[in-house]
């Protein structure tokens, strides 16, 4: 069974928040709405965020995004994410899937290559070891920590503002 603690789940439990910077989705099983706001909303609306599910505030548990639809458009959330992904220009799809993580890996690898060996430790790693750690870290951090704020800043693409 899916739980709220599972990886890649975006949640917002407040379905009474009337914040204009949010959106309501309906759980197709129980037909109840949940208001999603803030970073949770932006994460769920980003077709490149690797989000696999979200929380139904009525059922109090996580379900796959394919079980939800937007209240305002009646569009299934998974269909919405696929549509936005297909409408995104190729260069930005490449950035989200390949270039962003590779650039993040290269940057953090280079940073740790030079900084790592000077960190005081009882048993020091060689510079190449620090670079490998940085590359691994960069590949996984970039899509979650850097790309979500960098791409809207550079391109003006704001997925959460798309109907």
URHU-V568861 format. One record per residue. N is the residue number from 1. RES is the residue in one small letter. PHI is phi in whole degrees, -180 to 180 (NA if undefined). Layout:
n=N res=RES phi=PHI
n=N res=RES phi=PHI
This chain:
n=1 res=x phi=NA
n=2 res=x phi=-80
n=3 res=x phi=-124
n=4 res=x phi=-66
n=5 res=x phi=-85
n=6 res=x phi=-67
n=7 res=x phi=-60
n=8 res=x phi=69
n=9 res=x phi=-107
n=10 res=x phi=-105
n=11 res=x phi=-140
n=12 res=x phi=-153
n=13 res=x phi=-85
n=14 res=x phi=-87
n=15 res=x phi=-100
n=16 res=x phi=-104
n=17 res=x phi=-72
n=18 res=x phi=-98
n=19 res=x phi=-59
n=20 res=x phi=-70
n=21 res=x phi=-96
n=22 res=x phi=-161
n=23 res=x phi=-152
n=24 res=x phi=-101
n=25 res=x phi=-117
n=26 res=x phi=-110
n=27 res=x phi=-80
n=28 res=x phi=-67
n=29 res=x phi=-75
n=30 res=x phi=-99
n=31 res=x phi=64
n=32 res=x phi=-104
n=33 res=x phi=-97
n=34 res=x phi=-133
n=35 res=x phi=-85
n=36 res=x phi=-115
n=37 res=x phi=-136
n=38 res=x phi=58
n=39 res=x phi=-66
n=40 res=x phi=-64
n=41 res=x phi=-64
n=42 res=x phi=-62
n=43 res=x phi=-68
n=44 res=x phi=-67
n=45 res=x phi=-82
n=46 res=x phi=-84
n=47 res=x phi=-69
n=48 res=x phi=-110
n=49 res=x phi=-85
n=50 res=x phi=64
n=51 res=x phi=-78
n=52 res=x phi=-106
n=53 res=x phi=-162
n=54 res=x phi=-150
n=55 res=x phi=-102
n=56 res=x phi=-93
n=57 res=x phi=-70
n=58 res=x phi=-77
n=59 res=x phi=-78
n=60 res=x phi=62
n=61 res=x phi=-156
n=62 res=x phi=-89
n=63 res=x phi=-141
n=64 res=x phi=-63
n=65 res=x phi=-60
n=66 res=x phi=-66
n=67 res=x phi=-94
n=68 res=x phi=-125
n=69 res=x phi=-136
n=70 res=x phi=-72
n=71 res=x phi=-66
n=72 res=x phi=-78
n=73 res=x phi=-114
n=74 res=x phi=64
n=75 res=x phi=-84
n=76 res=x phi=-60
n=77 res=x phi=-63
n=78 res=x phi=-65
n=79 res=x phi=-63
n=80 res=x phi=-59
n=81 res=x phi=-63
n=82 res=x phi=-65
n=83 res=x phi=-64
n=84 res=x phi=-62
n=85 res=x phi=-61
n=86 res=x phi=-71
n=87 res=x phi=-85
n=88 res=x phi=-73
n=89 res=x phi=-55
n=90 res=x phi=-53
n=91 res=x phi=-61
n=92 res=x phi=-80
n=93 res=x phi=-63
n=94 res=x phi=-62
n=95 res=x phi=-61
n=96 res=x phi=-61
n=97 res=x phi=-88
n=98 res=x phi=-125
n=99 res=x phi=-66
n=100 res=x phi=-59
n=101 res=x phi=-61
n=102 res=x phi=-68
n=103 res=x phi=-65
n=104 res=x phi=-62
n=105 res=x phi=-63
n=106 res=x phi=-64
n=107 res=x phi=-64
n=108 res=x phi=-70
n=109 res=x phi=-62
n=110 res=x phi=-64
n=111 res=x phi=-60
n=112 res=x phi=-72
n=113 res=x phi=-59
n=114 res=x phi=-89
n=115 res=x phi=-86
n=116 res=x phi=-52
n=117 res=x phi=-64
n=118 res=x phi=-95
n=119 res=x phi=-72
n=120 res=x phi=-67
n=121 res=x phi=-141
n=122 res=x phi=-65
n=123 res=x phi=-124
n=124 res=x phi=-84
n=125 res=x phi=-81
n=126 res=x phi=-70
n=127 res=x phi=-56
n=128 res=x phi=-63
n=129 res=x phi=-65
n=130 res=x phi=-63
n=131 res=x phi=-63
n=132 res=x phi=-63
n=133 res=x phi=-62
n=134 res=x phi=-62
n=135 res=x phi=-64
n=136 res=x phi=-60
n=137 res=x phi=-62
n=138 res=x phi=-63
n=139 res=x phi=-61
n=140 res=x phi=-92
n=141 res=x phi=-84
n=142 res=x phi=-54
n=143 res=x phi=-64
n=144 res=x phi=-99
n=145 res=x phi=-107
n=146 res=x phi=-106
n=147 res=x phi=-57
n=148 res=x phi=-58
n=149 res=x phi=-99
n=150 res=x phi=-74
n=151 res=x phi=-62
n=152 res=x phi=-60
n=153 res=x phi=-65
n=154 res=x phi=-81
n=155 res=x phi=-102
n=156 res=x phi=84
n=157 res=x phi=-73
n=158 res=x phi=-128
n=159 res=x phi=-59
n=160 res=x phi=-69
n=161 res=x phi=-95
n=162 res=x phi=-88
n=163 res=x phi=-73
